Structure formats: structure tokens, C-alpha cells
Amino acid sequence: MRGIGGLLILLLTLAISIREGVDSAKILCVFPSPGRSHVLVGQVLLKALAERGHQVTMVSPFKLSKPVPNYREIYVPPDDTVSKMTKSFLEKKHNILKGIPTMMRSVLNTANNTINDPQFLAIKNEQFDLVITGLFMADFILGFGPHFNAPTVALWSAGQAKFTSDLVGNPRAVDAVPHIMLGQQEHMGFMNRLKNLLIATAENLIVEYAVWNQQPYYDFNFPADKYPSYKDVRKNVSLVLLNTHFSSSGPRPYIQNIVEVGGLQIKNKPDPLPEDIQKWLDEAEHGVIYFCLGSNLKSSDLPPEKLRIFLNVLGKQKQRILFKWETDSIPNQPKNFLTKKWLPQDDVLAHKNVVLFVAHGGLGGMAEARFHAVPVLGIPIFAEQSSNVLVVEREGWGKGIDYEVLTEASFEDPLVEILTNPEYRQKVKELSELYRDRPQTAVDTAIYWIEYVIRHKGAPHMHYQGAELNFFQQQMLDVVAALLVIVYLLFKLLKFVFKKLTTLICRRGTKQKEGKKRKTA
């Protein structure tokens, strides 16, 4: 009987502990990014939270393909500024820095329109236990944390950057940690540290420019008589989730409330593919080359001369080609092609017959290729894609080509090299093992820390006091300045004392000499 009683107590204890971990919370996620790949990361996280029994509300410009229990959607479409800009990147080379103001205005207007849409205004009087903000150049929406009197979690679909570090005061370690635009470096020698400093300085200016641009949006939506200041809101984030992993981005210092959840969008068990795609992949005797330029860039926007190069080279390969193409069909489509307007990329890359991924080098796609051990032929177009592809080359599991000077030879030579050299496949298998080796999946890690923040009412005990410091305080410049002033004052004091002593000694010596002269006379 004692044994049965002990067992019942144990089972009751387990039941209580499990119940405590999954108590339903009301969670709001505001993710107004115009990039579908960015929002996808948030959708995956919100769906997982809904499966845990939480009541979630997702506000974004993109819908789920099918409804999910406990998951409410508020859909507000973006304008077409960003899509026009990404199309122009395929047509001619652009200076990305010059395009930042235009993109920023578009993103800020999209975010502002989203949170002032009647659908969203209708829920502003509801109560939420947590607010998740999807960050992309519009962190003024962090004001919804204090609006709902709820803890705030910031979800960023890339790696560590200045603005994410600023939210919790995380040190950037510019001396040792390469910037995301520089790519992972084996050695941070003088030249790399110089580049890092210059990039970090430029980033500082861009962030200050972004904050300055966002201040009016914050003031309009969160007036000063009811809400804390924009500056204070940016320092009151409970948790930052980064869609990166140290095995690919390199080790760096993180405080407790910055958590890496790289590969958040990657499923441990792939979903079944559509029947026609599954059949196409299964029957590929020589394997499949998957071609996709991401969700923001559209293959159908490729200039005719660039498209012709891809078709000519890929059309004569023995492999089948699965090609993301956003219109009905490709003119003069080769026989070994299958085109689709949208593809479940993670599930496609998980298929054993996919032997190569021709991609633009976006962070999400590179993470999925690494996870599923698929070599990459990268064609970077803009932003950090070049550095992502450069890392792939350095690590030895793919190659990159220059889109601006693309020719059939410059495309075909590295393509054939990767397909015929088994070292690329072997290397990515090794890296895949490192990327997969974790105590929890990325989704489980994110859920644990989100629920931790909910359980502990924002987890204020994790707040890092360094978040309150300004730049001069963080760099100890105020302390150094004070010490220099003290040293200077001591120097002046010693100099004054020395001068006085010297004067006294000289006067005394002069008087002694004069006394001797009088005695002699």
C-alpha cells in the first residue's frame, strides 16, 4: 500500500508540475515586416505556442496556409515599396546604404498602418499576458508592452546586431566578434578588427538615424502623458530571441536574456510534401537541384539575359530541377524542370534526393541547408547575403558567384564542381551534426524562455544593469575622464608644491649666501 501511495503522490506531483508549465496564456505577436521569410519565423513560434495551449494572436502581412486551433490572425497587407526595391536589385546593382531611407520609410509606414488598422484597434482593449514584437526596422511597436502592461519579448529573424543588443544592454565585443556583414572570421587580426570597427561605427550611425526616424511614430501612437518614453521602452525588454546558432555564426558573449534559437523555422520531422513534388523528387535518378531566390526576391523578376543563363546551364544537367517561379510557367522551360509559385523549402531540403541548393544566401535558407546537409551554390543579391555565402565558402560546403558578372561559364563551373566533388557533401554533413547537437530544439528553447518570462512576470531579475548605461558609461569613458582629471589636478598640485618648495629653497639659499658675504665683509 505504501508503494501505491508513493506512486500516486509522484504521479500527482508530476501532473501539477506539467500543468504549471503549460498554463494557458494570452500572447500577442505584432510582426509587421514586409519580408515573408521574417514573418515565417514568427508564425512557426506562434503555432508551437498555440499547440501548447496558449491563446495566440498574430498580427502580420501574411496569412497561414490553413487555420490552427488557438491561433487568431489579424492580416494587414503591406505596401509594395519593398517588393519594388527587391525587384530593382535583380535588374541593376544598387548601393544598399542609399536604399536604407526608402526601405525604412516603407517599413515604418507599414508598421504604423498595421497598428492603426481597424482590426487591430478592435483588440487594443483586450488583456494579454505577453507581447512578442517581430523586429525589422520598426521597434517603436515595443510600446505595446506597457500598453497591455505585459512583458515584452523581441524576436529578430537574424543574428546579433547593435539594435538588438541595445534592448538589453548586451556587450557587442567589437574587438573580437565579427559583424554579421563581415561574416564569421577565423582570426580577428588588425585588418579584420579595423573593418569591424568601421562597420560597427556605420551601424551606430544607422541605428541613431533609425531611432530618430521612429521617435515621431512612437510619440503619435504612445503619447507621453500615458506611456513611458521611447528611450525607456527600448530598455525594458524581457527577452530577445535571435534566429542564429553559434556553430554557424561563431561564439560571442550573451547575457542571460538573449537566447539563440537558430533554425526556429526548421522542423525536426518534415511535413509531407504535395503529391506531385514528392513524386518528382522520389523518381529523380540523379538527384534534384533546388533553385530558389527566397521570398522577397522573385525568380520571375529576373532580367531575360540572366534567366537565359540559368535555363541553359540547368537545362542540360542530368539532375532534375525544382525551380521556384512565381508566374504560371517559364518561357522555353527545359524538360527537366518542375516550377512552383511557392515551395515548402524546409520540407524540400529535407528530401534525400536534393543534391544542391542554388540560393541567394538568405540567413533562413542557409540555416535550412546546413541543418539538412545540402551543399549550396550562392548567388547573393543584397544585404548580408554576400557575407552568408562567404561563410559557406570558407567552411567548404559550397561556392558563391557574382550575380553582376554572371555568365554561363561562371555559373556552370562551380555548379559542376559541387555536384562532382564529394568533399562538399561530406563537409556539410559534419557541420550539420554540429548545428543539430543541442539539448533542446530551437522551438522548445524559445518556448521554455517565453514561458519562463510569463511565469516570472517579465523576469526582472534577468534585467542587466548595463542596459541603463549610455555609450560613455559603457566604455568607461566617464571614469577614465574623471581619473585623467584627478591625475591632472594631482600633477598641477605637485607642480605647485614643487615650485613653492623650490622657491623657498632658493630663497633660503640666497639668504644664506648673503649672510656669509656680510660676515666675510
Backbone torsions as a table, in degrees:
resi	resn	phi	psi	omega
1	MET	NA	-40.4	179.4
2	ARG	-60.0	-39.5	-179.7
3	GLY	-63.0	-41.6	179.4
4	ILE	-66.5	-41.1	178.8
5	GLY	-62.5	-42.3	178.3
6	GLY	-63.5	-38.6	179.3
7	LEU	-65.5	-41.0	179.4
8	LEU	-63.9	-40.9	178.1
9	ILE	-62.4	-42.4	179.7
10	LEU	-62.2	-45.2	-179.4
11	LEU	-64.7	-39.4	178.2
12	LEU	-63.9	-41.6	177.9
13	THR	-61.5	-44.4	179.0
14	LEU	-62.6	-42.0	-179.3
15	ALA	-62.0	-42.4	179.6
16	ILE	-64.5	-43.5	-178.1
17	SER	-65.4	-38.5	178.4
18	ILE	-66.2	-43.1	-179.5
19	ARG	-60.4	-40.2	-179.9
20	GLU	-63.1	-30.7	-177.4
21	GLY	-78.4	-20.8	-172.6
22	VAL	-122.4	17.2	175.8
23	ASP	-52.2	133.4	-175.9
24	SER	-68.0	131.8	176.5
25	ALA	-122.3	154.2	174.5
26	LYS	-94.6	118.4	-173.3
27	ILE	-121.9	129.2	176.6
28	LEU	-109.3	131.3	173.5
29	CYS	-119.9	120.9	176.7
30	VAL	-107.3	112.6	-174.1
31	PHE	-135.5	79.9	-174.0
32	PRO	-86.7	18.8	-178.6
33	SER	-63.8	139.0	176.8
34	PRO	-78.9	-3.2	-180.0
35	GLY	-91.4	118.1	-176.8
36	ARG	-63.5	-36.8	-179.7
37	SER	-65.3	-32.0	177.0
38	HIS	-66.9	-49.5	-176.9
39	VAL	-65.5	-32.4	179.2
40	LEU	-55.0	-40.3	178.9
41	VAL	-60.3	-44.5	177.9
42	GLY	-65.7	-38.7	179.3
43	GLN	-62.7	-41.8	178.8
44	VAL	-60.9	-45.1	-179.8
45	LEU	-64.2	-44.7	-179.0
46	LEU	-65.2	-38.0	177.5
47	LYS	-63.7	-40.6	179.0
48	ALA	-65.1	-39.7	177.1
49	LEU	-65.5	-37.3	177.6
50	ALA	-64.6	-39.4	178.0
51	GLU	-64.6	-26.1	177.7
52	ARG	-79.0	-3.2	178.2
53	GLY	102.2	-0.4	178.6
54	HIS	-77.8	149.5	176.0
55	GLN	-92.8	109.6	-173.2
56	VAL	-113.0	147.7	175.4
57	THR	-127.0	123.0	-178.4
58	MET	-111.2	122.3	178.0
59	VAL	-111.0	113.7	-175.3
60	SER	-161.6	171.5	178.4
61	PRO	-86.5	6.8	-176.3
62	PHE	-134.3	141.0	-178.3
63	LYS	-97.6	155.7	169.1
64	LEU	-70.9	154.9	179.4
65	SER	-70.7	-28.1	177.2
66	LYS	-149.6	151.8	-177.0
67	PRO	-62.2	152.2	178.6
68	VAL	-128.7	135.4	177.7
69	PRO	-58.2	143.8	179.3
70	ASN	69.2	9.6	-173.3
71	TYR	-119.6	110.7	178.4
72	ARG	-104.1	134.5	-178.9
73	GLU	-110.8	137.6	168.5
74	ILE	-120.4	108.4	-172.4
75	TYR	-100.9	119.5	176.7
76	VAL	-128.9	105.8	-175.7
77	PRO	-66.7	147.5	178.9
78	PRO	-84.8	172.0	171.3
79	ASP	-78.9	178.5	-173.5
80	ASP	-100.5	16.0	-177.2
81	THR	-61.2	-48.1	-177.1
82	VAL	-67.1	-40.1	179.3
83	SER	-63.9	-36.8	176.1
84	LYS	-66.5	-38.6	-179.8
85	MET	-65.7	-44.8	-179.6
86	THR	-66.3	-33.2	175.6
87	LYS	-63.5	-39.8	-179.5
88	SER	-66.1	-27.7	178.0
89	PHE	-63.3	-30.8	179.4
90	LEU	-77.4	-21.1	-175.2
91	GLU	-89.5	-36.5	179.6
92	LYS	-157.2	160.6	-177.7
93	LYS	-70.5	138.8	-179.8
94	HIS	-126.1	152.1	169.5
95	ASN	-86.8	110.7	-174.3
96	ILE	-60.3	-32.6	-179.0
97	LEU	-64.6	-37.2	179.2
98	LYS	-67.5	-27.2	-178.8
99	GLY	-84.1	-10.4	-176.7
100	ILE	-59.6	-46.9	-179.8
101	PRO	-58.1	-42.2	180.0
102	THR	-64.9	-45.9	179.5
103	MET	-63.8	-40.2	-179.1
104	MET	-63.6	-44.1	178.9
105	ARG	-60.3	-42.1	-179.9
106	SER	-63.4	-45.7	-178.3
107	VAL	-65.7	-42.1	-179.9
108	LEU	-65.3	-40.8	178.4
109	ASN	-66.3	-39.3	177.3
110	THR	-61.4	-46.3	179.5
111	ALA	-62.9	-43.4	-179.0
112	ASN	-65.6	-41.2	178.1
113	ASN	-65.6	-36.1	-178.8
114	THR	-63.5	-48.4	-175.3
115	ILE	-79.7	-6.1	174.6
116	ASN	-110.3	8.3	176.1
117	ASP	-70.1	141.0	-179.3
118	PRO	-52.7	-34.4	179.5
119	GLN	-63.2	-40.6	-179.5
120	PHE	-75.7	-40.3	179.6
121	LEU	-58.8	-28.2	-178.4
122	ALA	-68.9	-19.0	-178.3
123	ILE	-106.3	3.3	-175.0
124	LYS	-69.1	-14.9	177.2
125	ASN	-97.6	1.7	176.2
126	GLU	-75.8	169.1	177.0
127	GLN	-108.2	134.9	177.1
128	PHE	-128.8	147.3	179.5
129	ASP	-88.7	-17.9	-178.4
130	LEU	-157.0	143.0	174.2
131	VAL	-118.5	124.0	174.5
132	ILE	-105.4	125.2	178.4
133	THR	-109.1	125.0	174.9
134	GLY	-84.4	115.2	-172.5
135	LEU	-88.0	132.9	169.1
136	PHE	-165.9	85.6	177.6
137	MET	63.4	12.4	-176.9
138	ALA	-143.3	65.0	-178.0
139	ASP	-85.9	5.6	174.7
140	PHE	-64.5	-18.0	178.2
141	ILE	-71.9	-4.8	173.3
142	LEU	-61.0	-16.1	178.5
143	GLY	-62.6	-14.6	179.4
144	PHE	-74.8	-15.1	172.3
145	GLY	-60.3	-59.4	176.8
146	PRO	-66.1	-28.8	178.2
147	HIS	-58.9	-45.1	-179.9
148	PHE	-93.8	5.4	-178.4
149	ASN	51.8	46.4	-175.8
150	ALA	-130.3	151.8	174.6
151	PRO	-60.8	154.1	-178.4
152	THR	-117.5	132.2	172.4
153	VAL	-114.1	129.8	177.8
154	ALA	-101.4	125.4	178.9
155	LEU	-109.6	119.2	-179.3
156	TRP	-119.1	126.2	-171.4
157	SER	-83.9	18.7	177.2
158	ALA	-139.1	-159.7	-177.0
159	GLY	-92.6	-173.4	-175.8
160	GLN	-60.8	135.5	176.0
161	ALA	-139.2	172.0	-177.5
162	LYS	-60.6	-45.1	-173.5
163	PHE	-69.2	-29.3	175.3
164	THR	-74.3	-37.2	177.5
165	SER	-64.2	-38.9	-179.1
166	ASP	-60.6	-30.8	-175.0
167	LEU	-64.7	-26.8	-178.7
168	VAL	-128.6	3.4	178.6
169	GLY	77.6	23.4	-177.5
170	ASN	-69.7	134.7	178.3
171	PRO	-66.8	141.7	-176.5
172	ARG	-91.6	-23.1	178.0
173	ALA	51.8	56.3	-178.1
174	VAL	-61.0	-25.7	-178.9
175	ASP	-70.1	-24.9	-172.5
176	ALA	-127.8	-21.5	-174.9
177	VAL	-105.0	115.2	-179.7
178	PRO	-66.0	140.3	178.4
179	HIS	-66.3	153.9	-178.8
180	ILE	-58.3	-30.1	179.0
181	MET	-77.8	-16.2	177.7
182	LEU	-89.7	-24.5	-177.8
183	GLY	81.7	162.8	-179.4
184	GLN	-62.4	135.5	-177.8
185	GLN	-120.7	138.7	177.3
186	GLU	-72.8	-32.6	-176.7
187	HIS	-142.4	127.2	179.2
188	MET	-94.9	71.8	177.2
189	GLY	-73.8	-172.5	-174.1
190	PHE	-58.6	-47.9	-176.1
191	MET	-65.2	-40.6	178.5
192	ASN	-66.7	-36.7	177.7
193	ARG	-69.3	-34.3	176.3
194	LEU	-64.9	-46.8	177.2
195	LYS	-59.9	-43.1	-178.9
196	ASN	-60.8	-42.7	179.4
197	LEU	-63.8	-43.7	-179.7
198	LEU	-64.7	-42.6	178.8
199	ILE	-65.5	-43.2	-180.0
200	ALA	-63.6	-37.7	178.0
201	THR	-65.1	-44.0	177.2
202	ALA	-61.9	-39.8	179.1
203	GLU	-64.2	-39.6	177.0
204	ASN	-56.7	-44.6	-179.3
205	LEU	-66.6	-39.9	179.8
206	ILE	-65.2	-41.8	179.4
207	VAL	-64.8	-42.0	177.3
208	GLU	-61.8	-39.8	177.1
209	TYR	-63.4	-41.8	179.6
210	ALA	-64.8	-43.5	179.3
211	VAL	-62.5	-43.3	179.0
212	TRP	-61.1	-40.5	179.1
213	ASN	-68.4	-32.4	-174.8
214	GLN	-84.5	-19.8	-177.2
215	GLN	-53.5	-46.9	179.0
216	PRO	-62.4	-36.5	178.6
217	TYR	-64.9	-41.3	178.9
218	TYR	-65.4	-47.0	-178.1
219	ASP	-60.9	-36.2	-179.8
220	PHE	-68.5	-44.0	-175.2
221	ASN	-87.0	-24.0	-176.9
222	PHE	-133.8	75.8	-174.5
223	PRO	-58.8	149.8	-171.8
224	ALA	-64.4	-23.9	-178.4
225	ASP	-77.0	-10.3	-178.5
226	LYS	-122.6	-20.4	-171.9
227	TYR	-128.4	156.9	173.3
228	PRO	-66.7	166.0	-177.9
229	SER	-67.7	157.5	177.0
230	TYR	-57.6	-40.5	179.4
231	LYS	-60.4	-44.0	-179.2
232	ASP	-69.4	-38.3	-179.8
233	VAL	-62.5	-37.6	-179.6
234	ARG	-70.3	-9.6	179.1
235	LYS	-112.5	12.6	-176.8
236	ASN	-121.9	39.4	178.0
237	VAL	-92.3	131.5	-176.4
238	SER	-79.2	-33.5	-173.3
239	LEU	-154.2	139.7	173.8
240	VAL	-119.3	125.6	177.3
241	LEU	-106.1	124.3	-179.2
242	LEU	-109.6	132.6	-179.4
243	ASN	-86.9	64.1	179.4
244	THR	-150.3	170.5	-179.7
245	HIS	-145.2	140.4	-172.4
246	PHE	-61.7	-23.9	-179.4
247	SER	-69.2	-19.7	177.7
248	SER	-108.9	-33.8	-176.7
249	SER	-97.6	-12.3	-179.1
250	GLY	95.3	152.1	179.9
251	PRO	-70.7	150.4	179.5
252	ARG	-161.7	160.0	-178.8
253	PRO	-76.9	132.1	174.7
254	TYR	-129.5	140.1	169.3
255	ILE	-81.9	174.8	-169.2
256	GLN	-62.0	-32.0	-174.6
257	ASN	-98.5	22.1	161.9
258	ILE	-113.9	122.0	-174.1
259	VAL	-126.1	130.1	176.3
260	GLU	-81.7	127.4	176.6
261	VAL	-131.5	46.4	-177.1
262	GLY	-58.2	136.1	-177.9
263	GLY	81.0	27.0	-177.9
264	LEU	-56.9	-32.1	-176.7
265	GLN	-84.1	-3.1	-174.9
266	ILE	-90.3	128.8	179.6
267	LYS	-89.4	137.2	175.7
268	ASN	-65.8	-35.9	176.4
269	LYS	-119.5	111.1	-176.7
270	PRO	-60.1	147.5	173.1
271	ASP	-74.4	154.6	175.8
272	PRO	-60.5	137.8	178.1
273	LEU	-80.1	157.5	171.6
274	PRO	-54.2	146.5	-170.2
275	GLU	-56.9	-42.2	-176.8
276	ASP	-68.9	-37.5	178.1
277	ILE	-69.4	-41.9	178.8
278	GLN	-58.3	-45.5	-179.2
279	LYS	-64.4	-43.2	179.6
280	TRP	-59.7	-42.9	-179.5
281	LEU	-72.9	-43.3	-177.6
282	ASP	-61.2	-35.6	-174.0
283	GLU	-92.5	8.5	-179.1
284	ALA	-78.8	100.6	-176.2
285	GLU	-61.9	-37.5	-177.4
286	HIS	-106.5	11.3	179.5
287	GLY	94.3	177.7	-175.7
288	VAL	-129.5	136.9	170.6
289	ILE	-100.8	123.6	-179.7
290	TYR	-100.1	124.2	-177.8
291	PHE	-115.6	120.9	179.0
292	CYS	-155.0	132.1	178.0
293	LEU	-101.2	20.5	175.3
294	GLY	91.3	-170.4	-176.2
295	SER	-94.9	-26.6	179.9
296	ASN	-84.8	-42.7	175.5
297	LEU	-84.0	137.9	-179.3
298	LYS	-113.8	128.4	178.2
299	SER	-60.2	-31.1	-179.7
300	SER	-68.9	-11.3	176.4
301	ASP	-92.6	0.3	179.9
302	LEU	-61.4	137.3	174.0
303	PRO	-60.4	147.8	-175.4
304	PRO	-53.1	-39.3	-177.3
305	GLU	-68.8	-34.5	177.5
306	LYS	-70.6	-44.4	179.7
307	LEU	-60.4	-41.3	-179.3
308	ARG	-60.1	-38.7	178.5
309	ILE	-62.6	-46.7	-179.5
310	PHE	-63.2	-43.7	-178.9
311	LEU	-65.6	-43.7	-178.1
312	ASN	-63.4	-43.6	-177.3
313	VAL	-73.8	-49.9	-177.4
314	LEU	-69.4	-31.4	-178.0
315	GLY	-66.4	-21.6	-179.6
316	LYS	-100.5	6.1	176.7
317	GLN	-81.1	153.6	178.3
318	LYS	-77.4	-17.7	177.7
319	GLN	-75.0	155.3	170.5
320	ARG	-79.1	153.9	-177.2
321	ILE	-119.7	118.8	172.5
322	LEU	-99.6	113.3	-166.0
323	PHE	-120.4	120.8	175.5
324	LYS	-77.3	116.3	-176.3
325	TRP	-137.7	123.2	-165.4
326	GLU	-86.3	-4.5	175.0
327	THR	-111.3	-173.5	-171.0
328	ASP	-64.2	-42.8	-178.6
329	SER	-158.9	159.6	177.5
330	ILE	-89.8	131.8	174.5
331	PRO	-59.5	134.6	179.8
332	ASN	56.8	43.0	-177.5
333	GLN	-65.4	127.3	178.1
334	PRO	-62.7	159.1	-175.8
335	LYS	-69.3	-25.6	-176.9
336	ASN	-89.0	13.8	-177.6
337	PHE	-99.4	142.4	163.9
338	LEU	-127.3	122.6	-177.5
339	THR	-110.7	146.0	176.7
340	LYS	-142.4	144.0	179.4
341	LYS	-69.9	-32.5	178.4
342	TRP	-144.9	137.9	-177.4
343	LEU	-129.1	141.0	174.4
344	PRO	-75.7	84.6	-167.6
345	GLN	-55.6	-45.4	-178.8
346	ASP	-59.7	-41.8	-179.7
347	ASP	-70.9	-34.6	177.8
348	VAL	-65.7	-48.6	-178.2
349	LEU	-65.5	-21.6	178.7
350	ALA	-75.2	-15.1	-177.8
351	HIS	-71.2	136.7	-174.4
352	LYS	-64.9	-20.4	-176.8
353	ASN	-90.5	-3.8	177.1
354	VAL	-78.2	116.2	-173.2
355	VAL	-105.3	-13.5	-178.7
356	LEU	-158.2	141.8	177.3
357	PHE	-116.8	111.7	174.0
358	VAL	-92.0	114.1	-168.3
359	ALA	-140.7	168.3	179.3
360	HIS	-87.4	-8.7	175.9
361	GLY	92.8	19.8	176.1
362	GLY	-65.6	151.8	-174.6
363	LEU	-60.6	-41.2	-179.5
364	GLY	-62.9	-46.9	179.8
365	GLY	-64.8	-38.2	178.9
366	MET	-66.7	-35.7	177.5
367	ALA	-66.2	-42.1	-179.6
368	GLU	-67.0	-40.2	177.6
369	ALA	-64.2	-41.0	178.9
370	ARG	-63.7	-45.4	-178.1
371	PHE	-61.2	-43.8	-175.9
372	HIS	-92.5	5.8	174.9
373	ALA	59.6	52.4	177.8
374	VAL	-115.1	121.4	177.1
375	PRO	-60.0	156.4	-172.9
376	VAL	-125.8	137.5	165.5
377	LEU	-111.7	105.9	-172.3
378	GLY	-93.0	138.2	176.2
379	ILE	-126.2	77.1	-175.5
380	PRO	-65.7	142.8	-177.6
381	ILE	-114.6	-45.5	-177.5
382	PHE	-158.9	175.9	177.4
383	ALA	57.2	-138.6	-173.7
384	GLU	-84.7	7.2	-176.2
385	GLN	-60.6	-37.4	179.2
386	SER	-61.4	-44.7	-179.8
387	SER	-68.2	-34.6	176.9
388	ASN	-63.1	-43.9	179.5
389	VAL	-69.1	-35.8	177.8
390	LEU	-61.7	-38.9	176.9
391	VAL	-63.5	-41.6	177.8
392	VAL	-58.9	-43.5	178.5
393	GLU	-64.1	-45.7	-178.8
394	ARG	-61.8	-37.6	-178.7
395	GLU	-79.2	-13.4	172.4
396	GLY	86.2	24.8	178.4
397	TRP	-121.0	21.9	176.2
398	GLY	177.4	-177.3	178.6
399	LYS	-137.5	162.3	177.2
400	GLY	-123.7	152.2	177.0
401	ILE	-131.1	155.8	-177.7
402	ASP	-88.7	113.4	-177.9
403	TYR	-62.9	-33.9	-175.6
404	GLU	-64.5	-34.6	-177.4
405	VAL	-114.5	33.7	-177.0
406	LEU	-63.3	130.1	172.8
407	THR	-134.0	170.4	177.8
408	GLU	-61.4	-40.3	-179.2
409	ALA	-68.1	-43.1	-177.7
410	SER	-68.7	-21.4	176.9
411	PHE	-89.3	-43.4	-173.8
412	GLU	-73.1	-38.2	-175.7
413	ASP	-59.9	-53.3	178.2
414	PRO	-68.2	-29.8	178.4
415	LEU	-62.6	-48.1	179.2
416	VAL	-66.4	-37.7	179.2
417	GLU	-59.2	-45.9	-179.2
418	ILE	-67.7	-40.3	-177.6
419	LEU	-68.8	-29.6	-174.3
420	THR	-102.0	-12.9	-178.9
421	ASN	-103.1	111.5	-176.4
422	PRO	-68.2	-11.3	-177.8
423	GLU	-64.8	-31.7	179.3
424	TYR	-65.1	-45.5	179.0
425	ARG	-64.8	-41.3	-179.5
426	GLN	-63.9	-42.3	-178.4
427	LYS	-65.2	-42.8	-178.2
428	VAL	-70.2	-27.5	174.0
429	LYS	-64.0	-41.2	178.2
430	GLU	-63.9	-43.6	-179.8
431	LEU	-68.8	-33.2	178.1
432	SER	-62.8	-39.9	178.1
433	GLU	-61.6	-41.3	177.5
434	LEU	-64.4	-41.9	-176.4
435	TYR	-68.0	-34.6	-177.8
436	ARG	-82.5	-20.4	-171.8
437	ASP	-77.7	93.0	-176.8
438	ARG	-141.8	154.9	177.2
439	PRO	-69.3	-26.4	177.8
440	GLN	-140.7	159.0	172.2
441	THR	-68.8	164.2	179.1
442	ALA	-59.5	-42.6	-179.3
443	VAL	-65.4	-44.7	179.8
444	ASP	-63.6	-37.9	177.4
445	THR	-62.9	-46.6	179.8
446	ALA	-61.9	-43.6	-179.0
447	ILE	-64.1	-42.4	-179.9
448	TYR	-56.9	-49.1	-175.4
449	TRP	-72.4	-32.0	175.3
450	ILE	-64.7	-46.7	178.8
451	GLU	-67.2	-31.5	175.9
452	TYR	-61.3	-45.3	178.9
453	VAL	-63.3	-40.1	178.7
454	ILE	-66.0	-45.9	-178.4
455	ARG	-60.0	-37.7	-174.3
456	HIS	-103.8	26.5	172.3
457	LYS	51.4	48.2	179.6
458	GLY	95.2	-5.3	179.0
459	ALA	48.1	57.4	-179.3
460	PRO	-62.0	-20.7	178.7
461	HIS	-68.5	-13.4	176.9
462	MET	-92.4	-4.7	-178.0
463	HIS	-66.4	125.2	-177.0
464	TYR	-87.7	125.7	-176.3
465	GLN	-62.9	-20.0	178.7
466	GLY	-66.1	-18.7	179.3
467	ALA	-65.7	-23.0	-178.0
468	GLU	-83.3	-11.1	-174.9
469	LEU	-84.9	144.6	173.2
470	ASN	-85.8	-179.5	-175.2
471	PHE	-57.6	-44.8	-176.9
472	PHE	-65.9	-36.8	178.1
473	GLN	-72.0	-39.8	179.0
474	GLN	-61.4	-38.1	-179.3
475	GLN	-88.0	6.0	-179.9
476	MET	60.6	23.1	-177.7
477	LEU	-68.4	-33.6	177.7
478	ASP	-65.9	-39.0	178.2
479	VAL	-67.7	-44.8	179.2
480	VAL	-61.5	-42.6	179.2
481	ALA	-61.8	-42.9	178.8
482	ALA	-63.0	-42.0	178.9
483	LEU	-64.6	-39.6	178.5
484	LEU	-64.4	-39.9	177.6
485	VAL	-63.5	-43.2	178.8
486	ILE	-61.7	-46.2	178.6
487	VAL	-60.8	-42.6	179.4
488	TYR	-62.6	-45.1	-179.8
489	LEU	-64.8	-39.6	176.8
490	LEU	-62.9	-41.7	178.8
491	PHE	-61.2	-46.0	179.3
492	LYS	-63.6	-39.6	179.2
493	LEU	-64.5	-46.5	178.9
494	LEU	-63.2	-39.5	178.6
495	LYS	-62.9	-42.5	178.5
496	PHE	-63.0	-47.1	179.5
497	VAL	-62.2	-44.5	-179.8
498	PHE	-61.3	-40.5	-179.7
499	LYS	-65.6	-41.9	178.8
500	LYS	-65.1	-44.5	178.8
501	LEU	-62.1	-42.0	180.0
502	THR	-62.7	-42.2	179.4
503	THR	-62.8	-44.9	178.8
504	LEU	-61.4	-44.7	179.9
505	ILE	-62.9	-42.5	-179.6
506	CYS	-65.1	-41.6	178.9
507	ARG	-64.5	-43.4	178.9
508	ARG	-62.8	-41.9	178.7
509	GLY	-63.4	-39.5	180.0
510	THR	-65.4	-42.9	179.6
511	LYS	-63.8	-39.6	179.3
512	GLN	-63.5	-41.6	179.6
513	LYS	-65.1	-41.5	179.8
514	GLU	-65.1	-37.3	177.8
515	GLY	-64.6	-40.4	178.5
516	LYS	-64.7	-40.7	179.7
517	LYS	-62.5	-41.5	179.7
518	ARG	-63.5	-43.2	179.1
519	LYS	-62.1	-40.8	-179.0
520	THR	-65.3	-39.7	-179.7
521	ALA	-68.8	NA	NA
